[in-house]
Amino acid sequence: MTTFLRIKWFLLGLAVVLIAWFAISNFLIRSPFIFPGPDLVFKEMWELAKTGELFVLLFNTFAKAILSLSLALLVGTLLGFLMGIFNWFNLMFKPLAMVLRSVPIVSWLSTVLFLWGIGWRSVVFIVFMTLLPQIMFNVAEGVRTIDVKLVEMAKVYNVPKRKVFKTIYMGSLVPFLVSAINVSIGTMWKSAIVAEYLLGGTGLGVRIQEAKFFINTPRVFALTLSAVFVGLGLEFVFSWLWEKKLYGKSG
């Protein structure tokens, strides 16, 4: 499918959503306190953008989310690599990773409140713990797909260990690591906003909570829609950069 057709169908789908939104808010649920229409929401979004508050909120949340992802990639790649190489390490850490993957975000509430209270550290920790298991499992699976014969052949021909690690190990890991990042981008963004809603001092989640408390539903929708746009944008940019790199290599 050509780029033009993709854009065409995307815009058509967007138009259907906006029409449905307008119809529901004007004919089915006629209360802006429950379900505001797109005109009120976009007006509120424009006011937030005009004052600069929206961009500050987005940056605060983005900074915490990216820090969490970076830490999860660093620790998760190391632990996942060891899980893939050593069976005893996998048997020891796999149950822990499975438990961490099943723990809901709200379950970390009392722990982080006791450790750091309300603030950015609590948000970063919650998002970090949410992302860590997925990255560990993806990296471990990537290590297990490495062709052992290639490693043995490299030893026979005395290939430097640094080159073996870079070409064989990392070459096999990259697709799994990219897949983990691709999944984690959406998860980190949603988790960061939820964590801010519960424990954040600043950011989108905090403002959504305040708007909900004061029954400012148009602002809740405007902030939520802004978060959706940024989340979709992050996933699109990452996919575009990865595809560009692949095509650049193939070209």
C-alpha positions in Angstrom: 0.0 0.0 0.0 1.4 3.4 -1.0 2.0 6.2 1.4 -0.8 8.3 -0.1 -3.4 5.5 0.4 -2.2 5.0 4.0 -2.7 8.7 4.7 -6.0 8.6 2.9 -7.4 5.8 5.0 -6.0 7.2 8.2 -7.6 10.5 7.6 -10.9 8.8 6.7 -10.8 6.8 10.0 -10.0 10.0 11.9 -13.0 11.8 10.3 -15.3 8.9 11.3 -14.1 9.1 14.9 -14.6 12.9 15.1 -18.1 12.6 13.5 -19.1 9.8 16.0 -17.6 11.9 18.9 -19.6 15.0 17.8 -22.8 13.0 17.4 -22.6 11.2 20.8 -21.8 14.5 22.6 -24.6 16.5 20.9 -27.4 13.9 20.5 -26.9 11.1 23.0 -25.0 12.5 26.0 -25.8 16.2 26.1 -23.7 17.1 29.1 -20.2 18.6 28.8 -19.6 17.5 32.4 -19.9 13.8 31.4 -18.9 13.7 27.7 -17.7 17.0 26.2 -17.7 17.5 22.5 -14.6 17.9 20.3 -15.1 21.7 20.1 -14.8 22.1 23.9 -11.9 19.7 24.2 -9.9 21.3 21.4 -10.6 24.7 22.7 -9.3 23.6 26.1 -6.3 22.1 24.5 -5.6 25.3 22.6 -5.8 27.3 25.8 -3.3 25.0 27.6 -1.0 25.2 24.6 -1.3 28.9 24.3 -0.1 29.5 27.9 2.7 27.0 27.4 1.5 24.8 30.3 0.7 21.8 28.1 4.3 21.7 26.7 5.7 21.9 30.2 3.5 19.0 31.4 4.4 16.9 28.4 8.1 17.5 28.9 7.9 16.6 32.6 6.1 13.3 31.9 8.3 12.6 28.9 11.5 13.1 30.9 10.4 10.7 33.6 9.3 8.1 31.1 12.5 8.2 29.1 14.6 8.0 32.3 12.6 4.9 33.3 13.0 3.3 29.9 16.7 3.9 29.9 17.2 2.3 33.3 15.0 -0.6 32.4 17.0 -1.2 29.1 20.3 -1.0 31.0 19.3 -3.4 33.8 17.0 -5.6 31.7 19.5 -6.2 28.9 22.2 -7.2 31.4 19.9 -9.6 33.4 18.3 -10.9 30.2 21.7 -11.6 28.7 22.8 -13.6 31.8 19.4 -15.4 31.8 20.0 -16.5 28.2 23.7 -17.5 28.7 23.5 -19.3 32.1 20.7 -21.8 32.8 21.1 -21.6 36.5 20.7 -17.8 36.3 17.6 -18.2 34.3 16.1 -20.7 36.8 16.9 -18.3 39.6 15.6 -15.0 38.1 12.7 -16.2 35.8 10.2 -16.6 38.7 11.1 -13.2 40.0 10.6 -11.6 36.6 7.3 -13.4 36.2 6.1 -12.1 39.6 7.2 -8.5 38.7 5.3 -8.8 35.4 2.1 -9.7 37.2 2.3 -7.0 39.9 -0.3 -4.2 39.2 1.0 -0.6 39.2 -1.2 0.3 42.2 0.5 -2.4 44.3 3.7 -0.5 44.3 1.9 2.5 45.9 2.6 1.8 49.6 6.2 0.7 48.9 7.3 3.8 47.0 5.3 6.1 49.3 7.4 4.8 52.2 10.7 5.0 50.3 10.4 8.4 48.5 7.0 9.8 49.0 5.3 11.8 46.3 7.6 12.9 43.5 9.5 12.0 40.4 11.5 9.1 42.0 8.4 7.2 42.8 7.1 7.6 39.2 10.5 6.5 37.7 10.6 3.5 40.0 7.1 2.3 39.1 7.6 2.7 35.4 11.0 1.0 35.6 9.6 -2.0 37.4 6.7 -2.2 34.9 9.1 -2.3 31.9 11.9 -4.4 33.3 10.4 -7.9 33.0 9.4 -7.5 29.3 12.9 -6.4 28.4 14.5 -9.2 30.4 12.4 -11.9 28.7 13.0 -10.5 25.2 16.7 -10.3 25.6 16.9 -13.7 27.1 15.0 -15.1 24.2 17.3 -13.4 21.8 20.4 -14.8 23.4 18.9 -18.4 23.2 18.5 -18.0 19.4 22.2 -17.4 18.9 23.8 -20.1 16.7 26.2 -22.0 19.0 28.1 -23.3 16.0 29.0 -19.8 15.0 30.4 -19.1 18.5 32.4 -22.4 18.4 33.7 -21.5 14.9 34.8 -18.1 16.1 36.7 -19.7 18.9 38.4 -22.2 16.5 39.6 -19.3 14.3 40.6 -17.2 17.3 38.2 -14.3 16.5 38.6 -11.6 19.2 36.0 -11.8 21.9 34.9 -8.2 21.4 34.2 -8.9 17.7 32.3 -12.1 18.6 30.1 -10.2 21.1 29.5 -7.4 18.6 28.7 -9.4 15.5 27.2 -12.7 16.8 25.6 -11.9 20.2 24.5 -8.3 19.5 23.5 -9.2 15.9 21.1 -11.8 17.3 19.9 -9.6 20.1 19.0 -6.5 18.1 15.6 -7.6 16.7 14.5 -8.8 20.1 15.7 -5.6 21.7 13.9 -3.5 19.1 10.7 -5.5 19.7 11.1 -4.9 23.4 11.6 -1.1 23.0 8.7 -0.9 20.5 6.3 -2.5 23.1 7.8 -0.6 26.0 7.3 2.8 24.4 3.5 2.6 24.7 3.7 0.9 28.1 6.1 3.4 29.5 4.0 6.4 28.4 0.8 5.0 29.9 2.5 3.8 33.1 4.2 7.2 33.6 0.9 9.0 33.4 -0.8 6.5 35.8 2.1 6.7 38.2 1.9 10.5 38.1 -1.8 10.3 38.8 -1.1 8.3 41.9 2.2 9.8 43.1 3.5 12.4 40.8 4.4 15.9 41.9 4.2 17.4 38.4 3.2 16.1 34.9 0.1 15.1 32.9 -1.1 12.6 35.4 -1.2 15.1 38.2 -3.1 17.7 36.1 -5.6 15.0 35.0 -6.2 14.2 38.6 -6.7 17.9 39.5 -9.1 18.4 36.6 -11.1 15.4 37.6 -11.3 16.6 41.2 -12.7 20.0 40.0 -15.0 18.2 37.5 -13.3 20.0 34.6 -14.1 17.2 32.1 -13.1 19.1 29.0 -9.6 19.6 30.5 -9.5 15.8 31.4 -10.3 15.0 27.8 -7.8 17.6 26.4 -4.9 16.3 28.5 -5.8 12.7 27.7 -6.0 13.5 24.0 -2.6 15.2 24.2 -1.2 12.1 25.9 -2.6 9.9 23.1 -1.1 12.2 20.4 2.4 12.1 22.0 2.2 8.3 22.6 1.3 7.6 19.0 4.0 10.1 17.9 6.7 8.3 19.9 5.7 4.9 18.5 5.6 6.3 14.9 9.0 8.0 15.2 10.7 4.9 16.6 9.2 2.7 13.9 10.2 5.2 11.2 13.8 5.4 12.5 14.1 1.7 12.6 12.7 1.1 9.2 14.9 3.9 7.8 17.9 2.2 9.3 17.0 -1.2 7.8 16.3 0.3 4.4 19.5 2.3 4.6 21.5 -0.9 5.3 19.7 -2.8 2.6 20.3 0.0 0.1 
